[in-house]
Amino acid sequence: MVSIEDLKDSVDLTHLTDDMLERFTSIIDVLRFEEDDIVFREGDPAERFYILKYGKILLEKKISEKISFAIGAIKPGYSFGWSAMLNDRASYSTRTVCAEPCQVFSFRAAKLKALLSEEPQIGYLFMQQLLEVVKTRLDHRTSQFVTVLRNHPDIENLI
């Protein structure tokens, strides 16, 4: 069973009290993966939300049949599989590959959404922190994109 102390290491759960964290322990599955294992593929139904306990996860996007590239990396304590928090028809938008052996806390989307709905205060705090993480990652990717544009020779001539 996952301990409350394990959950305190998660960025998405840092604002929750011990009593609130206790509610999560009964709905967590602990999964282990080896290097190069795929947790989910782009287009798979988004049925689970994940928090990385240890290891490193790469988020990959396929741009052709032969080419895919990493658009981000997940470090311990951070979440992925956010699409699972959307509607029941959502699918994952990236492929996730283990860059090294990993352990993840996995939540079935239906169980996690039920908990957040039944406990509005937990739901509010959880979603507020998740949005903060999403915003930070979006800001980082936007900064990377702008840097690439600035350094592109064709665009550099326009500036």
Backbone hydrogen bonds in HBPLUS format (Angstrom, degrees):
<---DONOR---> <-ACCEPTOR-->    atom                        ^
c    i                          cat <-CA-CA->   ^        H-A-AA   ^      H-
h    n   atom  resd res      DA  || num        DHA   H-A  angle D-A-AA Bond
n    s   type  num  typ     dist DA aas  dist angle  dist       angle   num
A0007-LEU N   A0003-SER O   3.28 MM   4  6.68 152.8  2.36 143.5 150.0     1
A0008-LYS N   A0004-ILE O   3.04 MM   4  6.36 138.3  2.22 146.0 157.7     2
A0009-ASP N   A0006-ASP O   3.28 MM   3  5.76 155.9  2.35 108.3 115.0     3
A0010-SER N   A0007-LEU O   3.03 MM   3  5.52 165.4  2.05 116.2 120.8     4
A0013-LEU N   A0010-SER O   3.10 MM   3  5.37 148.3  2.21 106.1 115.4     5
A0011-VAL N   A0077-GLY O   2.75 MM  66  5.57 162.6  1.78 146.1 149.9     6
A0016-LEU N   A0013-LEU O   3.20 MM   3  5.67 164.8  2.23 121.4 122.8     7
A0021-LEU N   A0017-THR O   2.86 MM   4  6.17 162.1  1.90 154.8 160.1     8
A0022-GLU N   A0018-ASP O   2.92 MM   4  6.11 146.0  2.03 146.2 155.1     9
A0023-ARG N   A0020-MET O   3.05 MM   3  5.49 138.2  2.24 107.6 118.0    10
A0024-PHE N   A0021-LEU O   2.95 MM   3  5.39 144.8  2.08 110.9 120.8    11
A0025-THR N   A0022-GLU O   3.27 MM   3  5.46 137.7  2.46 101.3 111.8    12
A0027-ILE N   A0024-PHE O   3.05 MM   3  5.61 159.3  2.09 118.8 125.2    13
A0029-ASP N   A0106-SER O   2.82 MM  77  5.02 161.0  1.86 149.0 155.2    14
A0106-SER N   A0029-ASP O   2.75 MM  77  5.02 166.6  1.77 158.1 161.8    15
A0031-LEU N   A0104-VAL O   2.92 MM  73  5.29 167.6  1.94 156.2 160.0    16
A0104-VAL N   A0031-LEU O   2.85 MM  73  5.29 163.2  1.88 153.4 159.0    17
A0033-PHE N   A0102-CYS O   2.89 MM  69  5.13 162.2  1.92 145.5 148.5    18
A0102-CYS N   A0033-PHE O   2.92 MM  69  5.13 159.5  1.96 136.2 142.5    19
A0037-ASP N   A0034-GLU O   3.03 MM   3  5.53 159.6  2.07 136.0 137.6    20
A0036-ASP N   A0098-CYS O   2.75 MM  62  5.04 168.7  1.76 150.7 149.1    21
A0098-CYS N   A0037-ASP O   2.88 MM  61  5.43 161.6  1.91 159.4 165.7    22
A0039-VAL N   A0096-THR O   2.97 MM  57  5.52 149.1  2.06 138.5 148.1    23
A0096-THR N   A0040-PHE O   2.95 MM  56  5.65 164.6  1.98 162.2 163.9    24
A0044-ASP N   A0041-ARG O   3.03 MM   3  5.54 165.6  2.05 133.0 135.9    25
A0043-GLY N   A0092-TYR O   2.81 MM  49  5.27 170.6  1.82 144.5 147.3    26
A0092-TYR N   A0044-ASP O   2.93 MM  48  5.68 154.8  1.99 159.7 166.3    27
A0047-GLU N   A0045-PRO O   3.02 MM   2  5.75 119.0  2.40 111.6  95.2    28
A0046-ALA N   A0090-ALA O   2.92 MM  44  5.55 177.0  1.92 134.7 134.2    29
A0109-ALA N   A0047-GLU O   2.81 MM  62  5.32 177.2  1.81 137.2 137.7    30
A0049-PHE N   A0107-PHE O   2.93 MM  58  5.19 156.7  1.99 148.2 154.7    31
A0107-PHE N   A0049-PHE O   2.82 MM  58  5.19 162.3  1.85 160.1 165.1    32
A0050-TYR N   A0080-PHE O   2.96 MM  30  5.32 163.7  1.99 172.3 167.3    33
A0080-PHE N   A0050-TYR O   2.99 MM  30  5.32 150.5  2.08 134.2 138.9    34
A0051-ILE N   A0105-PHE O   2.86 MM  54  5.08 146.2  1.97 145.6 154.7    35
A0105-PHE N   A0051-ILE O   2.77 MM  54  5.08 168.1  1.78 157.3 159.7    36
A0052-LEU N   A0078-TYR O   2.96 MM  26  5.80 169.5  1.97 163.9 160.4    37
A0077-GLY N   A0052-LEU O   2.69 MM  25  5.54 173.9  1.70 164.1 162.4    38
A0053-LYS N   A0103-GLN O   2.83 MM  50  5.40 152.8  1.90 146.0 153.1    39
A0054-TYR N   A0103-GLN O   3.28 MM  49  5.36 157.8  2.34 136.2 140.3    40
A0103-GLN N   A0054-TYR O   3.00 MM  49  5.36 153.3  2.07 141.7 143.9    41
A0099-ALA N   A0056-LYS O   2.85 MM  43  5.43 159.4  1.89 150.2 156.1    42
A0057-ILE N   A0074-ILE O   3.26 MM  17  4.99 164.2  2.29 136.8 141.3    43
A0074-ILE N   A0057-ILE O   2.69 MM  17  4.99 162.3  1.72 150.5 156.5    44
A0058-LEU N   A0097-VAL O   2.79 MM  39  5.21 172.8  1.79 159.4 161.7    45
A0097-VAL N   A0058-LEU O   2.97 MM  39  5.21 157.6  2.02 145.7 152.7    46
A0059-LEU N   A0072-GLY O   2.86 MM  13  5.15 174.4  1.86 142.3 143.8    47
A0071-ILE N   A0059-LEU O   2.73 MM  12  5.71 155.4  1.79 157.6 166.4    48
A0060-GLU N   A0095-ARG O   2.71 MM  35  5.02 173.2  1.71 160.0 162.0    49
A0095-ARG N   A0060-GLU O   2.90 MM  35  5.02 169.5  1.91 147.2 150.8    50
A0061-LYS N   A0069-PHE O   2.91 MM   8  5.60 158.9  1.96 154.3 158.2    51
A0069-PHE N   A0061-LYS O   2.98 MM   8  5.60 156.3  2.04 147.6 150.7    52
A0063-ILE N   A0067-ILE O   2.89 MM   4  5.75 156.7  1.94 145.7 153.5    53
A0064-SER N   A0067-ILE O   3.17 MM   3  5.08 144.7  2.30 151.0 145.1    54
A0078-TYR N   A0075-LYS O   3.10 MM   3  5.85 155.4  2.17 147.2 149.4    55
A0084-ALA N   A0081-GLY O   3.07 MM   3  5.98 163.5  2.09 126.2 130.1    56
A0085-MET N   A0082-TRP O   2.80 MM   3  5.59 166.3  1.82 126.9 131.6    57
A0086-LEU N   A0083-SER O   2.99 MM   3  5.42 165.7  2.02 116.4 120.1    58
A0090-ALA N   A0087-ASN O   3.20 MM   3  5.62 168.0  2.21 119.2 120.5    59
A0111-LYS N   A0108-ARG O   3.06 MM   3  5.45 117.5  2.47 107.8 122.2    60
A0112-LEU N   A0108-ARG O   2.98 MM   4  6.24 165.7  2.00 162.6 167.3    61
A0113-LYS N   A0109-ALA O   2.85 MM   4  5.96 169.8  1.86 158.2 161.2    62
A0114-ALA N   A0110-ALA O   3.01 MM   4  6.06 149.6  2.10 137.8 146.5    63
A0115-LEU N   A0111-LYS O   3.01 MM   4  6.25 159.3  2.06 147.8 152.6    64
A0116-LEU N   A0112-LEU O   2.98 MM   4  6.25 165.5  2.00 153.6 157.3    65
A0117-SER N   A0113-LYS O   2.91 MM   4  6.01 142.8  2.05 141.7 151.7    66
A0118-GLU N   A0114-ALA O   2.85 MM   4  6.01 158.4  1.89 151.9 157.6    67
A0119-GLU N   A0115-LEU O   2.98 MM   4  6.03 142.9  2.12 147.1 156.2    68
A0122-ILE N   A0119-GLU O   3.00 MM   3  5.41 115.8  2.42 112.1 127.0    69
A0123-GLY N   A0119-GLU O   2.86 MM   4  6.09 165.2  1.89 157.7 162.7    70
A0124-TYR N   A0120-PRO O   2.80 MM   4  5.93 159.9  1.84 148.3 152.7    71
A0125-LEU N   A0121-GLN O   3.08 MM   4  6.25 173.9  2.08 150.3 151.9    72
A0126-PHE N   A0122-ILE O   2.84 MM   4  5.92 162.8  1.87 155.6 161.0    73
A0127-MET N   A0123-GLY O   2.92 MM   4  5.99 170.6  1.93 150.0 153.2    74
A0128-GLN N   A0124-TYR O   2.87 MM   4  5.95 155.5  1.93 149.7 157.3    75
A0129-GLN N   A0125-LEU O   3.09 MM   4  6.22 161.6  2.13 143.8 148.1    76
A0130-LEU N   A0126-PHE O   2.87 MM   4  6.12 158.0  1.92 150.7 157.9    77
A0131-LEU N   A0127-MET O   2.89 MM   4  6.01 158.5  1.93 146.6 151.8    78
A0132-GLU N   A0128-GLN O   3.11 MM   4  6.38 145.4  2.24 139.1 148.5    79
A0133-VAL N   A0129-GLN O   3.04 MM   4  6.38 155.2  2.10 150.2 156.0    80
A0134-VAL N   A0130-LEU O   2.89 MM   4  6.19 161.5  1.93 152.7 158.1    81
A0135-LYS N   A0131-LEU O   2.84 MM   4  5.98 162.6  1.87 147.9 152.7    82
A0136-THR N   A0132-GLU O   2.99 MM   4  6.19 161.8  2.02 147.4 152.2    83
A0137-ARG N   A0133-VAL O   3.00 MM   4  6.26 161.8  2.03 151.3 155.9    84
A0138-LEU N   A0134-VAL O   2.85 MM   4  6.05 158.2  1.90 152.1 158.9    85
A0139-ASP N   A0135-LYS O   2.79 MM   4  6.00 162.8  1.82 155.3 159.8    86
A0140-HIS N   A0136-THR O   3.01 MM   4  6.21 155.6  2.07 144.6 151.1    87
A0141-ARG N   A0137-ARG O   2.95 MM   4  6.22 163.2  1.98 150.4 154.5    88
A0142-THR N   A0138-LEU O   2.86 MM   4  6.04 157.6  1.91 151.5 158.2    89
A0143-SER N   A0139-ASP O   2.98 MM   4  6.17 157.2  2.04 145.9 151.8    90
A0144-GLN N   A0140-HIS O   2.97 MM   4  6.29 156.1  2.02 148.5 155.1    91
A0145-PHE N   A0141-ARG O   2.89 MM   4  6.10 159.4  1.94 149.8 155.3    92
A0146-VAL N   A0142-THR O   2.94 MM   4  6.17 163.5  1.97 153.9 157.6    93
A0147-THR N   A0143-SER O   3.00 MM   4  6.18 157.0  2.05 146.7 153.2    94
A0148-VAL N   A0144-GLN O   2.98 MM   4  6.26 157.7  2.03 150.5 156.1    95
A0149-LEU N   A0145-PHE O   2.94 MM   4  6.25 161.2  1.98 151.6 156.9    96
A0150-ARG N   A0146-VAL O   2.85 MM   4  6.07 163.4  1.88 152.3 156.9    97
A0151-ASN N   A0147-THR O   3.05 MM   4  6.20 147.0  2.16 144.8 153.1    98
A0152-HIS N   A0149-LEU O   3.18 MM   3  5.19 155.7  2.24 102.0 109.4    99
A0156-GLU N   A0152-HIS O   2.77 MM   4  5.87 154.8  1.84 159.3 168.1   100
A0157-ASN N   A0153-PRO O   3.33 MM   4  6.45 146.0  2.46 138.9 144.2   101
A0158-LEU N   A0155-ILE O   2.89 MM   3  5.15 139.6  2.05 105.4 117.6   102
A0159-ILE N   A0156-GLU O   3.28 MM   3  5.32 140.7  2.44  97.5 107.8   103
